[in-house]
Amino acid sequence: MKILTIDTSDRSIVGVVDTDLGDVTELACEVSADTRHHAETLTPMVAKVLTDAGITKPDLIVAGTGPAAFTGLRAGLMTARALARGWDVPVVGVSSLETIALGAARTGADEVLAVIDARRKELFALRARPMGPDDVAVMSGPEIVKPAALPAMLDEAPAVVATSHPDLYPELADATAISCRPAMMATLALSHQGRQDAGEAIDLSTQPQYLRRPDIHNGGVPQPQA
């Protein structure tokens, strides 16, 4: 099965993976250096990874649900949904923070504090522990925290900090550099599908995690809609 992954929780990351024979193999990946113009970059990135992977359409689309800034996250999820409708293939969502946590767990971390830039000098944060090789158990979050709060959080409960931008704040200087790689997104989605099939209440929807309103609304808690 060929899976297209799209994440816009930070910079746009688009990829294609192959899950034949039980292994998740990354066939193609494109990462944009731009953290803001997601809508303009996504379509050519999708076209490029499909060409590089040698396919015309995937069997499944996996979209990162954030949390993230309103505009970028909306662009990624709307693109994933539109492609799914056009190709008549299923689309599922996975938490971008859980994806980062899984990537850090694969490096040997026993507990992970995954963080994504929330702008306004804040971070989106989620604490998780490995749950086998293909999934994580969420301990707390997602939530919005100040970078200055990280040392106290880690003193209270030690964890490996994982983020795609360790150079963003001084408090992240010792963080492990982990991004939402296509293989980790696909692995997490397949694990969640298996758990859902086994009867667990696992959310596979593409409902976005905004955590707050966009800047135009002066912050606050958003309405639960894309």
LUMKOL-515260 format. One record per residue (C-alpha): residue in three letters; x, y, z. Coordinates in Angstrom, 3 decimals. Example, Ala and Ser with C-alpha at 12.3 -4.5 7.8 and 13.67 -1.06 7.14 Angstrom:
BEGIN
<pt type="ALA" px="12.300" py="-4.500" pz="7.800"/>
<pt type="SER" px="13.670" py="-1.060" pz="7.140"/>
***
This chain:
BEGIN
<pt type="MET" px="0.000" py="0.000" pz="0.000"/>
<pt type="LYS" px="1.261" py="3.449" pz="-0.934"/>
<pt type="ILE" px="0.542" py="6.249" pz="1.563"/>
<pt type="LEU" px="0.793" py="9.989" pz="0.935"/>
<pt type="THR" px="1.579" py="12.014" pz="4.074"/>
<pt type="ILE" px="1.046" py="15.750" pz="4.517"/>
<pt type="ASP" px="2.017" py="17.772" pz="7.585"/>
<pt type="THR" px="1.935" py="21.558" pz="7.930"/>
<pt type="SER" px="2.290" py="21.910" pz="11.691"/>
<pt type="ASP" px="5.534" py="23.804" pz="11.046"/>
<pt type="ARG" px="7.141" py="23.807" pz="7.609"/>
<pt type="SER" px="5.391" py="21.693" pz="4.989"/>
<pt type="ILE" px="6.546" py="18.059" pz="4.882"/>
<pt type="VAL" px="5.075" py="15.836" pz="2.165"/>
<pt type="GLY" px="6.027" py="12.260" pz="1.459"/>
<pt type="VAL" px="5.118" py="8.859" pz="0.057"/>
<pt type="VAL" px="5.746" py="5.599" pz="1.901"/>
<pt type="ASP" px="5.296" py="1.953" pz="0.950"/>
<pt type="THR" px="3.928" py="-0.533" pz="3.491"/>
<pt type="ASP" px="4.329" py="-3.725" pz="1.496"/>
<pt type="LEU" px="5.478" py="-6.807" pz="3.445"/>
<pt type="GLY" px="4.787" py="-5.113" pz="6.769"/>
<pt type="ASP" px="7.681" py="-2.640" pz="6.517"/>
<pt type="VAL" px="7.177" py="1.114" pz="6.241"/>
<pt type="THR" px="9.623" py="2.382" pz="3.616"/>
<pt type="GLU" px="9.961" py="6.039" pz="2.668"/>
<pt type="LEU" px="9.901" py="6.369" pz="-1.119"/>
<pt type="ALA" px="9.951" py="10.164" pz="-1.428"/>
<pt type="CYS" px="9.955" py="13.229" pz="0.775"/>
<pt type="GLU" px="9.876" py="16.983" pz="0.181"/>
<pt type="VAL" px="10.450" py="19.539" pz="2.959"/>
<pt type="SER" px="9.721" py="23.227" pz="2.419"/>
<pt type="ALA" px="12.048" py="25.775" pz="3.980"/>
<pt type="ASP" px="9.079" py="28.159" pz="4.260"/>
<pt type="THR" px="7.052" py="27.974" pz="7.478"/>
<pt type="ARG" px="4.318" py="30.327" pz="6.292"/>
<pt type="HIS" px="3.309" py="29.927" pz="2.619"/>
<pt type="HIS" px="1.921" py="26.402" pz="2.900"/>
<pt type="ALA" px="-0.929" py="26.845" pz="0.425"/>
<pt type="GLU" px="1.432" py="27.898" pz="-2.365"/>
<pt type="THR" px="3.987" py="25.141" pz="-1.790"/>
<pt type="LEU" px="1.834" py="22.072" pz="-1.121"/>
<pt type="THR" px="0.502" py="21.258" pz="-4.597"/>
<pt type="PRO" px="3.901" py="21.198" pz="-6.351"/>
<pt type="MET" px="5.334" py="19.231" pz="-3.416"/>
<pt type="VAL" px="2.620" py="16.591" pz="-3.732"/>
<pt type="ALA" px="3.202" py="16.343" pz="-7.486"/>
<pt type="LYS" px="6.951" py="15.956" pz="-6.917"/>
<pt type="VAL" px="6.725" py="13.141" pz="-4.352"/>
<pt type="LEU" px="4.208" py="11.216" pz="-6.446"/>
<pt type="THR" px="6.532" py="11.439" pz="-9.442"/>
<pt type="ASP" px="9.553" py="10.456" pz="-7.364"/>
<pt type="ALA" px="7.642" py="7.479" pz="-5.922"/>
<pt type="GLY" px="6.487" py="6.405" pz="-9.383"/>
<pt type="ILE" px="2.736" py="6.515" pz="-8.642"/>
<pt type="THR" px="-0.199" py="8.584" pz="-9.888"/>
<pt type="LYS" px="-2.211" py="8.423" pz="-6.675"/>
<pt type="PRO" px="-1.878" py="6.837" pz="-3.218"/>
<pt type="ASP" px="-4.058" py="4.220" pz="-1.564"/>
<pt type="LEU" px="-4.362" py="6.296" pz="1.619"/>
<pt type="ILE" px="-3.631" py="9.850" pz="2.759"/>
<pt type="VAL" px="-2.389" py="10.623" pz="6.267"/>
<pt type="ALA" px="-2.635" py="14.262" pz="7.399"/>
<pt type="GLY" px="-1.053" py="15.893" pz="10.433"/>
<pt type="THR" px="-3.706" py="17.475" pz="12.662"/>
<pt type="GLY" px="-1.375" py="19.705" pz="14.649"/>
<pt type="PRO" px="-1.610" py="21.498" pz="16.924"/>
<pt type="ALA" px="-0.311" py="24.342" pz="14.811"/>
<pt type="ALA" px="-0.950" py="27.870" pz="13.639"/>
<pt type="PHE" px="-4.400" py="28.287" pz="12.094"/>
<pt type="THR" px="-3.499" py="29.182" pz="8.499"/>
<pt type="GLY" px="-0.810" py="26.586" pz="7.882"/>
<pt type="LEU" px="-2.719" py="23.749" pz="9.510"/>
<pt type="ARG" px="-5.882" py="24.607" pz="7.608"/>
<pt type="ALA" px="-3.992" py="24.588" pz="4.293"/>
<pt type="GLY" px="-2.582" py="21.125" pz="4.935"/>
<pt type="LEU" px="-5.835" py="19.552" pz="6.050"/>
<pt type="MET" px="-7.911" py="21.117" pz="3.290"/>
<pt type="THR" px="-5.376" py="19.929" pz="0.701"/>
<pt type="ALA" px="-5.464" py="16.384" pz="2.111"/>
<pt type="ARG" px="-9.267" py="16.302" pz="2.115"/>
<pt type="ALA" px="-9.533" py="17.722" pz="-1.412"/>
<pt type="LEU" px="-7.056" py="15.183" pz="-2.787"/>
<pt type="ALA" px="-8.863" py="12.351" pz="-1.008"/>
<pt type="ARG" px="-12.160" py="13.368" pz="-2.604"/>
<pt type="GLY" px="-10.607" py="13.819" pz="-6.036"/>
<pt type="TRP" px="-8.840" py="10.462" pz="-5.942"/>
<pt type="ASP" px="-11.611" py="8.667" pz="-4.027"/>
<pt type="VAL" px="-9.188" py="7.373" pz="-1.409"/>
<pt type="PRO" px="-9.519" py="7.442" pz="2.394"/>
<pt type="VAL" px="-7.847" py="10.105" pz="4.521"/>
<pt type="VAL" px="-7.008" py="9.839" pz="8.221"/>
<pt type="GLY" px="-5.472" py="12.243" pz="10.701"/>
<pt type="VAL" px="-2.678" py="11.832" pz="13.236"/>
<pt type="SER" px="-1.366" py="14.236" pz="15.849"/>
<pt type="SER" px="1.776" py="16.022" pz="14.710"/>
<pt type="LEU" px="3.042" py="16.094" pz="18.310"/>
<pt type="GLU" px="2.474" py="12.354" pz="18.702"/>
<pt type="THR" px="4.375" py="11.815" pz="15.453"/>
<pt type="ILE" px="7.336" py="13.768" pz="16.830"/>
<pt type="ALA" px="7.096" py="11.833" pz="20.097"/>
<pt type="LEU" px="7.172" py="8.531" pz="18.196"/>
<pt type="GLY" px="10.249" py="9.667" pz="16.288"/>
<pt type="ALA" px="11.997" py="10.478" pz="19.576"/>
<pt type="ALA" px="10.879" py="7.172" pz="21.106"/>
<pt type="ARG" px="12.527" py="5.392" pz="18.173"/>
<pt type="THR" px="15.843" py="6.950" pz="19.284"/>
<pt type="GLY" px="15.529" py="5.235" pz="22.685"/>
<pt type="ALA" px="13.721" py="7.887" pz="24.771"/>
<pt type="ASP" px="11.665" py="6.460" pz="27.648"/>
<pt type="GLU" px="9.571" py="9.617" pz="27.986"/>
<pt type="VAL" px="9.237" py="12.453" pz="25.499"/>
<pt type="LEU" px="8.140" py="16.063" pz="25.696"/>
<pt type="ALA" px="7.324" py="16.887" pz="22.063"/>
<pt type="VAL" px="7.029" py="20.567" pz="21.199"/>
<pt type="ILE" px="6.065" py="22.624" pz="18.143"/>
<pt type="ASP" px="6.495" py="26.374" pz="17.701"/>
<pt type="ALA" px="3.199" py="28.092" pz="18.540"/>
<pt type="ARG" px="4.566" py="31.554" pz="17.726"/>
<pt type="ARG" px="3.889" py="34.499" pz="20.094"/>
<pt type="LYS" px="6.903" py="33.151" pz="22.056"/>
<pt type="GLU" px="4.958" py="30.021" pz="23.019"/>
<pt type="LEU" px="5.109" py="26.290" pz="22.311"/>
<pt type="PHE" px="2.581" py="23.546" pz="21.749"/>
<pt type="ALA" px="3.608" py="20.655" pz="24.011"/>
<pt type="LEU" px="2.642" py="17.025" pz="24.583"/>
<pt type="ARG" px="4.177" py="14.441" pz="26.927"/>
<pt type="ALA" px="4.200" py="10.799" pz="25.820"/>
<pt type="ARG" px="5.807" py="7.421" pz="26.469"/>
<pt type="PRO" px="6.563" py="4.635" pz="23.979"/>
<pt type="MET" px="3.827" py="2.060" pz="23.580"/>
<pt type="GLY" px="5.639" py="-0.601" pz="21.610"/>
<pt type="PRO" px="7.726" py="0.292" pz="18.553"/>
<pt type="ASP" px="4.904" py="1.832" pz="16.522"/>
<pt type="ASP" px="2.873" py="4.030" pz="18.889"/>
<pt type="VAL" px="2.986" py="6.272" pz="21.952"/>
<pt type="ALA" px="0.802" py="6.714" pz="25.019"/>
<pt type="VAL" px="-0.079" py="10.362" pz="25.697"/>
<pt type="MET" px="0.574" py="11.325" pz="29.306"/>
<pt type="SER" px="-0.517" py="14.975" pz="29.093"/>
<pt type="GLY" px="-1.350" py="17.676" pz="26.555"/>
<pt type="PRO" px="-1.492" py="18.985" pz="24.021"/>
<pt type="GLU" px="-1.187" py="22.362" pz="25.711"/>
<pt type="ILE" px="0.375" py="25.782" pz="25.192"/>
<pt type="VAL" px="3.431" py="26.551" pz="27.330"/>
<pt type="LYS" px="6.058" py="29.267" pz="27.563"/>
<pt type="PRO" px="9.631" py="28.195" pz="26.717"/>
<pt type="ALA" px="10.710" py="29.494" pz="30.121"/>
<pt type="ALA" px="8.437" py="26.901" pz="31.761"/>
<pt type="LEU" px="10.304" py="23.943" pz="30.237"/>
<pt type="PRO" px="13.098" py="23.643" pz="32.847"/>
<pt type="ALA" px="10.594" py="23.388" pz="35.707"/>
<pt type="MET" px="8.489" py="20.888" pz="33.753"/>
<pt type="LEU" px="11.548" py="18.712" pz="33.158"/>
<pt type="ASP" px="12.721" py="18.991" pz="36.771"/>
<pt type="GLU" px="9.317" py="17.758" pz="37.905"/>
<pt type="ALA" px="9.189" py="14.921" pz="35.353"/>
<pt type="PRO" px="12.349" py="14.287" pz="33.295"/>
<pt type="ALA" px="11.893" py="13.658" pz="29.586"/>
<pt type="VAL" px="13.688" py="13.955" pz="26.269"/>
<pt type="VAL" px="12.570" py="17.161" pz="24.569"/>
<pt type="ALA" px="11.921" py="16.673" pz="20.848"/>
<pt type="THR" px="11.267" py="19.391" pz="18.292"/>
<pt type="SER" px="12.032" py="20.218" pz="14.682"/>
<pt type="HIS" px="13.708" py="23.514" pz="15.745"/>
<pt type="PRO" px="16.123" py="23.054" pz="18.671"/>
<pt type="ASP" px="17.633" py="26.460" pz="17.830"/>
<pt type="LEU" px="14.334" py="28.304" pz="18.293"/>
<pt type="TYR" px="14.728" py="29.132" pz="22.010"/>
<pt type="PRO" px="17.608" py="28.752" pz="24.486"/>
<pt type="GLU" px="15.472" py="26.338" pz="26.504"/>
<pt type="LEU" px="15.499" py="23.959" pz="23.500"/>
<pt type="ALA" px="19.273" py="23.912" pz="23.097"/>
<pt type="ASP" px="19.546" py="20.316" pz="24.295"/>
<pt type="ALA" px="16.446" py="19.080" pz="22.450"/>
<pt type="THR" px="16.535" py="16.203" pz="19.979"/>
<pt type="ALA" px="15.833" py="17.311" pz="16.413"/>
<pt type="ILE" px="12.773" py="15.367" pz="15.238"/>
<pt type="SER" px="10.298" py="16.337" pz="12.503"/>
<pt type="CYS" px="7.096" py="14.787" pz="11.166"/>
<pt type="ARG" px="8.749" py="12.362" pz="8.777"/>
<pt type="PRO" px="6.454" py="10.457" pz="6.394"/>
<pt type="ALA" px="7.460" py="7.038" pz="7.767"/>
<pt type="MET" px="6.564" py="8.042" pz="11.342"/>
<pt type="MET" px="3.215" py="9.516" pz="10.270"/>
<pt type="ALA" px="2.311" py="6.375" pz="8.336"/>
<pt type="THR" px="3.476" py="4.091" pz="11.162"/>
<pt type="LEU" px="1.367" py="5.966" pz="13.721"/>
<pt type="ALA" px="-1.692" py="5.992" pz="11.441"/>
<pt type="LEU" px="-1.476" py="2.255" pz="10.791"/>
<pt type="SER" px="-1.117" py="1.562" pz="14.516"/>
<pt type="HIS" px="-4.157" py="3.722" pz="15.273"/>
<pt type="GLN" px="-6.167" py="1.942" pz="12.588"/>
<pt type="GLY" px="-5.243" py="-1.400" pz="14.120"/>
<pt type="ARG" px="-6.210" py="-0.238" pz="17.593"/>
<pt type="GLN" px="-9.508" py="1.125" pz="16.290"/>
<pt type="ASP" px="-10.222" py="-2.169" pz="14.526"/>
<pt type="ALA" px="-9.568" py="-3.927" pz="17.849"/>
<pt type="GLY" px="-12.302" py="-1.859" pz="19.490"/>
<pt type="GLU" px="-10.406" py="1.073" pz="21.010"/>
<pt type="ALA" px="-11.871" py="4.582" pz="20.808"/>
<pt type="ILE" px="-9.137" py="6.035" pz="18.589"/>
<pt type="ASP" px="-9.771" py="9.268" pz="16.713"/>
<pt type="LEU" px="-8.725" py="8.962" pz="13.075"/>
<pt type="SER" px="-10.513" py="12.107" pz="11.923"/>
<pt type="THR" px="-8.828" py="15.081" pz="10.294"/>
<pt type="GLN" px="-10.276" py="17.447" pz="12.896"/>
<pt type="PRO" px="-7.636" py="20.158" pz="13.381"/>
<pt type="GLN" px="-6.069" py="20.915" pz="16.748"/>
<pt type="TYR" px="-5.897" py="24.703" pz="16.785"/>
<pt type="LEU" px="-5.888" py="25.194" pz="20.612"/>
<pt type="ARG" px="-6.524" py="28.892" pz="20.045"/>
<pt type="ARG" px="-8.027" py="31.256" pz="17.502"/>
<pt type="PRO" px="-5.907" py="32.759" pz="14.708"/>
<pt type="ASP" px="-4.243" py="36.137" pz="15.276"/>
<pt type="ILE" px="-7.070" py="37.967" pz="13.514"/>
<pt type="HIS" px="-9.370" py="36.920" pz="16.372"/>
<pt type="ASN" px="-6.866" py="37.988" pz="19.062"/>
<pt type="GLY" px="-6.291" py="34.468" pz="20.326"/>
<pt type="GLY" px="-8.644" py="32.460" pz="22.544"/>
<pt type="VAL" px="-10.199" py="29.038" pz="22.169"/>
<pt type="PRO" px="-11.248" py="28.258" pz="18.567"/>
<pt type="GLN" px="-14.450" py="26.700" pz="17.382"/>
<pt type="PRO" px="-13.943" py="22.997" pz="16.475"/>
<pt type="GLN" px="-13.999" py="23.346" pz="12.721"/>
<pt type="ALA" px="-11.523" py="23.499" pz="9.887"/>
***
